[in-house]
Structures are given as structure tokens and as C-alpha cells.
Amino acid sequence: MAGREASDAYALGRPLPPDVLVGGNTVWGRYRQYPVFSLPWLRGRSLLFGGLIGAYALLTAFGVGFATRDYGVGVLSGLHLFVAFGLMATAGPILATWVRYRRWPDTRERRAVVVAVLAGIVISFFVDQWASSYVQAVVGDAMRAAGQSLPNAGAVSGAERHFAISLNLLVLVVIYGMFGGGLALRAYFSEQRRWREDRQRRDMARLQQAKRDSDLRLGALQAQVEPHFLFNTLASVRALVRQDADKAERTLDALVDYLRASIPRLRPGEDGALSTLGAQLDLCARYLDVMRLRMGERLHVAIEADEALRGHAFPPLLLITLVENAVKHGIEPVRGPGVITIVASLEGDRLRVRVEDDGVGLQPGVGGGVGLENVREQLRARYGRHAALALRSGAAGGCIAELDLPLESDARQPGAGHP
């Protein structure tokens, strides 16, 4: 709700922020520094219009007094015009200000503000008719008492009368619409639009900052995880050296390939390359090669992704975390062979990447670990509510973890996606 979120950030009694403010730099327009239909705005506008109306009422009082030779009548006429024009200028804005301080939902507030301004215009019309009739009657009585004749408009044709009535109604609509709050209503909706644009800019800035913070946290996490994985693999190689030298050599080769794929990601921006889906798939493939050798080659891997998808931007560390979970919680606890499948597909403007295993399946407590929570936090920081991680059981057992992301622009650069 734009109105509610705006009022949470800036109270109605505070000046508008620079990105929302339009005008208000002149002495007589300072009230426009505040939200339309707020109390400071209403006070400033009422004082400005009150001064202008007061000056007009004084001129009217002097003119009527001079014409009727009765300045008491002139003063009463001026007072009636001051009250009438004052209500014309403030009735709608007063009602609309009352509406804004109800703190209603945005849509309801906008509708109520329009109704309030229209109601103020109707009130202004009847008050103006009352004041005009009073002035005409008092002036007529005074002139007759002074022996003066009243102006005679003479005979007019029906067509002329209809034209005069139509013109008068048009003038009244313009005067009441503009003077009675129509321009303020236009300013209100313009201000609401600027609030929405400003909020979108601030939300985008927060999202970008959260994305940068998330990258830093995940970089630190990877810096902690990498030595643990490295030490375990080296310990496996050490045990294999005497038992199976060929397998130890293959494990070292796989480890070197994995480190070549992963270590450049610990220094983001060094080569100007962005994280791509292809780079993350290759990283997972190198990791699974190492795990396959460490697990006695009982692990089987399948990766299905069109070449056209590999160049699209993809956040780092999301996919490898899901693959590590599939190995640790799905395949390792089961004796015998296991299969991990990574599938990337495009559905409209959505990129879906799922990691499937045929291991033990979803167990109580699985899904709320630190790794998966980091994945969810990364998704929230980068995409807000526009991305999700889903966990479900596979049709033939095991577990499926699926990432659903908005498709980002192609981030392919020379060598991107093929470390």
C-alpha cells in the first residue's frame, strides 16, 4: 500500500523528501513542501488563500459601500464574501485532510479523498449561492432606500438566456473545480506517483546492498568450507597412496580440476567475469568427480542443460550447496550405487534448476540446515519474493531440490561458463 508505506517512512507532518518534493521554494508556496492534504499543508494553503480572499473582500466592502452610500452594508457584504470564498477554498481540502489522517488502505484513501473534494465543491456551491443572494438582496434594499434605481439588464432572448446560463455553469465548474480543491487533488495523485517511484528506487538500492552483503557473507562461508573439503580429500589421497596409487593420482587430478574451477570465484571481479550457470554447473561437476573417487566410484552423475542456458547469469554457491546436500544427506548414508542428476530448463522467463538424488529421501530435520538457509537468504537478498527453493520427495524415492529464479540477462563473456 503506497500511502501506508509512504507515511511509515515520512509522517504527514514532516516535509517531503527531495525526490518527492516539487516546488515549494517560493515564500507563498512553502506549504507545498509538505504532503498534500496534511495539516501543515492545509494551514499554509489556508493562510495564503485567506490573505488573497481577505484582500478581495476588503475591495468588495469598499465598492459596495461606495455604491450604496452605506459602508455598514459594504462591511457585511465583504464578510459574507470572505466566508463564502473561504469555504470554497478550504471545504474540500479540510475533508480530504481528515480522510488522510484516518490511515485507511491506499485504494480506499484515494477514493475517499476524491469524494471529499467533490463534497467540498458541492458545499462551496451552496454557500456561494447563499452569500451571493444575501449580497444582492442587501445591496438592492440599500439602493432602493437611497432612492437609486437598480440596474436593468433589459429583455433578452431565450437563446441568449440559455447561452448565459451555460457559460455561467462552465465558469462555476472551472472556478469551483480549481479553487475548491481540484488542483490540490491533481497534486495529491502526482505526489502519490512520486512516492511510488521513490519507494521503488529505495527498494532497489536496498536490494542491491543486500546482494552485496550476501556475496560477502557467502564468500566468507566458502572460504571456511573450502579448507574443510580440501583437508578431507587430501586425507583420502594419503590413505590411497599405499593402497591404490592410480586411484590416488586420479583423485588428485580431480581435486586440481575442482580447485581451478573454484578458486577464481574466491576473487570475484579479478577477470571481470560474472557468475554464470555454466560456471556453476562446471564447478558442481568437478566437485562430484572428486566425491565419486572418494566414495569408491559408486556415485554416478548426469548433468542436463542446453548450451544456450550456460551463459545466463546465475548466483554463486547456490547450486553447489544443493549438490553437497544431495551427496551428504542422500547418497553417502546409502550402501551401493547412487545417482545425482542436475537439470536446468527454461520455462517462459523463469529459470528452473533442480538437483535430484536417489538416496534416502527427505528425513525429519532435513531442509532447515545452515546450508539451505543460506540459499534461501541469498534468494531473498537477490530476488525478494520472485525466487524460491522447493524440496520434495522423488517419485521413485530420494529427494529433489529445485531452484526457481527469474531469468537474468546473458552474462556470457569470453570464457565465461567454461573455467
C-alpha positions in Angstrom: 0.0 0.0 0.0 1.8 3.0 -1.3 0.1 5.5 1.0 0.8 3.5 4.2 4.4 2.7 3.3 5.0 6.3 2.4 3.5 7.5 5.7 5.7 5.0 7.6 8.8 6.5 6.0 7.8 10.1 6.3 5.0 11.3 8.6 2.4 13.6 7.2 3.7 16.4 9.4 7.2 16.2 8.0 8.5 18.0 4.9 8.6 15.9 1.7 12.0 14.3 0.8 13.8 15.9 -2.1 13.0 13.1 -4.5 9.2 13.6 -3.9 9.1 17.4 -3.5 8.0 19.5 -6.4 8.0 23.3 -6.0 7.7 24.9 -2.5 10.7 27.1 -2.9 8.8 30.4 -3.0 7.6 32.2 0.1 3.9 31.8 -0.8 4.4 28.2 -1.9 6.2 26.8 1.2 3.1 24.8 2.2 3.8 22.6 -0.8 6.9 21.3 1.0 4.5 19.1 3.0 2.3 16.2 1.8 -0.9 17.3 0.1 -3.8 17.2 2.5 -1.7 17.2 5.6 -2.2 19.6 8.5 0.9 21.8 7.7 -0.1 21.8 4.0 -3.6 22.8 4.9 -2.5 25.6 7.3 -0.1 27.1 4.8 -2.6 26.9 2.0 -5.4 28.4 4.1 -3.3 31.3 5.2 -2.3 32.0 1.6 -5.8 31.8 0.2 -7.2 33.6 3.3 -4.9 36.6 2.6 -6.0 36.7 -1.1 -9.7 36.3 -0.2 -9.4 38.9 2.6 -7.9 41.5 0.1 -10.8 40.8 -2.3 -13.4 41.0 0.5 -12.0 44.5 1.5 -12.2 45.7 -2.1 -15.8 44.4 -2.3 -16.7 46.0 1.0 -15.4 49.3 -0.2 -17.0 49.1 -3.6 -20.4 48.1 -2.2 -20.3 50.8 0.5 -19.4 53.4 -2.1 -22.2 52.3 -4.5 -24.9 52.2 -1.8 -23.5 55.1 0.3 -23.8 52.7 3.3 -20.4 51.3 4.4 -22.1 49.1 7.0 -23.7 47.3 4.2 -20.4 47.1 2.5 -18.7 45.5 5.5 -21.4 42.9 5.8 -21.2 42.1 2.1 -17.4 41.8 2.4 -17.7 39.5 5.4 -20.2 37.2 3.6 -17.9 37.0 0.6 -14.9 36.3 2.8 -16.8 33.4 4.5 -18.2 32.1 1.2 -14.9 32.2 -0.7 -13.0 30.9 2.4 -15.3 27.8 2.4 -14.9 27.4 -1.3 -11.1 27.3 -1.0 -11.0 25.1 2.1 -14.1 22.9 2.5 -12.8 20.1 0.1 -9.2 20.2 1.4 -10.4 20.1 5.0 -12.4 17.0 4.3 -9.6 15.4 2.3 -7.1 16.1 5.1 -9.5 14.4 7.6 -9.5 11.4 5.3 -5.7 11.2 5.1 -5.4 11.1 8.9 -7.7 8.1 9.0 -4.8 6.0 7.8 -7.0 3.9 5.6 -5.6 1.5 3.0 -4.2 3.2 -0.1 -7.0 2.4 -2.5 -9.7 3.3 0.0 -7.9 6.6 0.8 -7.6 7.7 -2.8 -11.3 7.1 -3.4 -12.3 8.9 -0.2 -10.1 11.9 -1.0 -11.8 12.3 -4.3 -15.2 12.1 -2.7 -14.1 14.6 0.0 -13.0 17.1 -2.6 -16.2 16.7 -4.6 -18.3 17.1 -1.4 -16.4 20.2 -0.6 -17.1 21.6 -4.1 -20.8 20.9 -3.6 -20.8 22.6 -0.2 -18.9 25.6 -1.7 -21.6 25.9 -4.4 -24.5 26.2 -1.9 -22.5 28.6 0.4 -21.6 30.8 -2.6 -25.3 30.9 -3.7 -26.3 31.9 -0.1 -23.7 34.6 0.1 -24.4 35.9 -3.4 -28.1 36.1 -2.7 -27.5 37.8 0.5 -25.3 40.4 -1.0 -27.7 41.1 -3.9 -30.6 41.4 -1.5 -28.8 43.8 0.9 -27.4 45.9 -1.9 -30.8 46.1 -3.6 -32.5 47.2 -0.3 -29.8 49.7 0.3 -30.0 51.2 -3.1 -33.8 51.4 -3.0 -33.7 53.0 0.4 -31.3 55.6 -1.1 -33.7 56.3 -4.0 -31.4 54.7 -6.5 -32.6 52.6 -9.3 -31.4 49.0 -9.8 -29.6 48.1 -13.0 -31.9 46.7 -15.6 -30.5 44.0 -17.9 -33.3 44.6 -20.4 -35.1 42.0 -22.4 -33.1 39.0 -23.6 -34.0 36.3 -26.0 -34.3 32.6 -25.0 -31.2 31.7 -26.8 -29.2 34.4 -25.1 -30.5 33.3 -21.8 -29.5 29.7 -22.4 -26.1 30.7 -23.6 -25.6 32.9 -20.5 -26.7 30.0 -18.2 -24.4 27.6 -19.9 -21.5 30.0 -19.8 -22.2 30.7 -16.1 -22.3 26.9 -15.3 -19.0 26.4 -17.2 -17.4 29.2 -15.3 -18.7 27.8 -12.0 -17.4 24.4 -12.7 -13.9 25.8 -13.6 -13.8 28.1 -10.5 -15.1 25.5 -8.0 -13.0 22.7 -9.5 -9.8 24.7 -9.5 -10.3 27.0 -6.5 -12.2 24.4 -4.4 -9.5 21.7 -4.4 -9.3 20.3 -8.0 -5.7 21.4 -8.4 -4.9 20.1 -5.0 -6.4 16.7 -6.0 -4.2 16.6 -9.1 -1.2 17.5 -6.9 -2.2 14.7 -4.5 -2.2 12.0 -7.2 1.1 13.3 -8.6 2.6 13.1 -5.2 1.4 9.5 -4.8 3.1 8.6 -8.1 6.4 10.2 -7.0 6.1 8.3 -3.6 5.8 5.0 -5.5 8.8 5.9 -7.8 10.9 6.9 -4.8 10.0 3.8 -2.9 10.9 1.6 -5.9 14.3 3.4 -6.1 14.9 2.9 -2.4 13.8 -0.8 -2.6 16.2 -1.3 -5.5 19.1 0.3 -3.6 18.3 -1.9 -0.5 18.2 -5.0 -2.7 21.5 -4.2 -4.3 23.1 -3.5 -0.9 21.7 -6.8 0.5 23.0 -8.6 -2.6 26.5 -7.2 -2.0 26.3 -8.1 1.7 25.1 -11.6 0.8 28.0 -12.0 -1.6 30.4 -11.1 1.2 28.9 -13.5 3.6 28.8 -16.3 1.1 32.4 -15.6 0.2 33.4 -15.9 3.8 31.4 -19.1 4.1 33.1 -20.6 1.1 36.5 -19.6 2.5 35.6 -21.6 5.6 34.2 -24.6 3.7 37.0 -24.9 1.1 39.8 -25.9 3.6 37.5 -28.5 5.3 36.8 -30.2 1.9 40.4 -29.9 0.9 41.7 -31.4 4.1 39.3 -34.4 3.9 40.2 -35.0 0.2 43.9 -34.8 0.9 43.5 -37.3 3.8 41.7 -39.7 1.4 44.6 -39.3 -1.1 47.1 -40.0 1.7 45.3 -43.2 2.6 45.1 -44.3 -1.1 48.8 -43.7 -1.9 49.9 -47.0 -0.5 46.7 -48.9 -1.3 45.9 -47.7 -4.8 48.4 -45.3 -6.4 46.4 -45.0 -9.6 43.3 -44.0 -7.8 45.2 -41.6 -5.6 46.5 -39.9 -8.8 43.1 -39.7 -10.3 41.7 -38.2 -7.1 44.5 -35.6 -7.1 43.8 -34.7 -10.8 40.1 -34.3 -10.0 40.9 -32.1 -7.0 43.2 -29.9 -9.1 40.4 -29.5 -11.7 37.9 -28.6 -8.9 40.3 -26.0 -7.4 40.9 -24.5 -10.8 37.1 -24.1 -11.1 36.5 -22.8 -7.6 39.5 -20.7 -6.6 38.9 -17.9 -9.1 35.4 -17.5 -7.6 37.1 -16.6 -4.3 38.4 -13.5 -6.0 35.3 -12.0 -7.7 35.8 -9.5 -10.4 39.5 -10.3 -10.9 38.9 -11.3 -14.5 35.7 -9.2 -14.9 33.6 -12.4 -15.4 30.2 -12.7 -13.9 28.9 -15.9 -12.2 27.1 -17.9 -14.9 25.0 -21.1 -14.9 27.7 -22.8 -16.9 30.4 -21.9 -14.4 28.3 -23.2 -11.5 27.5 -26.4 -13.4 31.2 -27.0 -14.2 32.0 -26.3 -10.5 29.5 -29.0 -9.4 30.8 -31.4 -12.0 34.4 -31.0 -10.7 33.2 -31.4 -7.1 31.2 -34.6 -8.0 34.3 -36.0 -9.8 36.2 -35.7 -6.5 33.4 -37.2 -4.4 33.0 -40.1 -6.9 36.6 -41.1 -6.4 36.4 -40.6 -2.7 33.3 -42.8 -2.4 34.8 -45.7 -4.4 33.3 -44.7 -7.7 29.8 -45.7 -6.6 28.5 -42.2 -7.4 27.0 -41.6 -10.8 26.4 -38.1 -12.2 24.2 -36.7 -15.0 24.0 -33.0 -16.0 21.4 -31.9 -18.4 21.5 -28.3 -19.6 21.2 -26.6 -23.0 24.3 -24.8 -24.1 22.1 -21.7 -24.6 21.4 -21.5 -20.9 25.0 -21.7 -19.8 25.8 -18.1 -20.4 23.0 -16.7 -18.3 23.8 -15.0 -15.0 23.5 -17.3 -12.0 24.3 -16.6 -8.3 27.4 -18.3 -6.9 27.3 -21.1 -4.3 23.6 -21.9 -4.6 23.9 -24.9 -6.8 27.0 -26.3 -5.2 25.3 -26.2 -1.8 22.3 -28.3 -3.1 24.8 -30.8 -4.7 26.7 -31.1 -1.4 23.5 -31.7 0.5 22.5 -34.4 -2.0 25.8 -36.2 -1.5 25.9 -35.8 2.3 22.3 -36.5 3.2 21.2 -38.5 0.2 23.9 -40.7 -1.3 26.5 -41.2 1.5 24.2 -42.8 4.0 23.1 -45.5 1.5 25.2 -48.5 0.6 25.6 -49.3 -3.1 25.5 -47.0 -6.1 23.7 -43.7 -6.2 22.8 -41.2 -8.9 22.8 -37.4 -8.7 21.1 -35.6 -11.7 21.3 -31.8 -12.3 18.7 -30.5 -14.8 18.5 -26.9 -16.0 15.5 -25.8 -18.0 13.8 -22.6 -19.2 10.0 -22.1 -18.7 8.9 -18.7 -20.1 11.0 -16.1 -18.3 11.8 -18.5 -15.4 15.0 -20.5 -15.0 14.5 -23.8 -13.1 17.4 -25.8 -11.9 16.9 -29.0 -9.9 19.2 -31.4 -8.2 17.8 -35.0 -7.9 19.3 -37.9 -5.9 18.0 -41.5 -5.4 19.3 -41.6 -1.8 17.5 -42.0 1.5 14.9 -39.2 0.7 13.6 -36.4 2.9 14.2 -37.1 6.5 12.9 -35.2 9.6 15.0 -32.1 10.1 16.4 -32.1 6.6 15.7 -28.7 4.9 16.4 -26.5 7.8 20.1 -26.7 7.9 22.6 -23.8 7.7 23.4 -24.5 4.0 19.9 -24.5 2.8 19.0 -21.4 5.0 22.0 -19.6 3.3 20.5 -20.5 0.0 17.1 -19.1 0.9 18.7 -15.9 2.4 20.7 -15.5 -0.9 17.5 -15.8 -2.9 15.6 -13.3 -0.7 18.5 -10.8 -0.9 18.8 -11.0 -4.7 15.3 -11.5 -5.8 12.9 -10.8 -2.9 9.7 -12.8 -3.4 10.5 -13.5 -7.0 12.6 -16.7 -6.4 12.2 -19.8 -4.3 13.8 -23.1 -3.2 11.5 -26.1 -3.1 12.3 -29.5 -1.6 10.2 -32.6 -2.3 10.5 -36.4 -2.5 11.2 -38.0 -5.8 8.7 -40.3 -7.5 11.0 -43.3 -7.1 12.5 -42.2 -3.7 15.3 -39.8 -3.0 15.0 -36.1 -2.9 14.5 -33.2 -5.4 15.7 -29.7 -4.6 14.6 -27.1 -7.2 15.5 -23.5 -7.7 13.0 -21.3 -9.4 14.6 -18.0 -10.5 13.8 -15.1 -12.8 15.8 -15.3 -15.9 18.6 -12.7 -15.9 20.4 -11.2 -18.9 23.1 -13.2 -20.7 26.3 -12.7 -18.8 28.5 -14.6 -21.3 32.0 -13.2 -21.8 35.0 -14.8 -23.5 35.5 -18.0 -21.5 32.5 -17.4 -19.1 30.9 -20.6 -18.1 34.0 -22.7 -19.1 36.6 -22.3 -16.4 
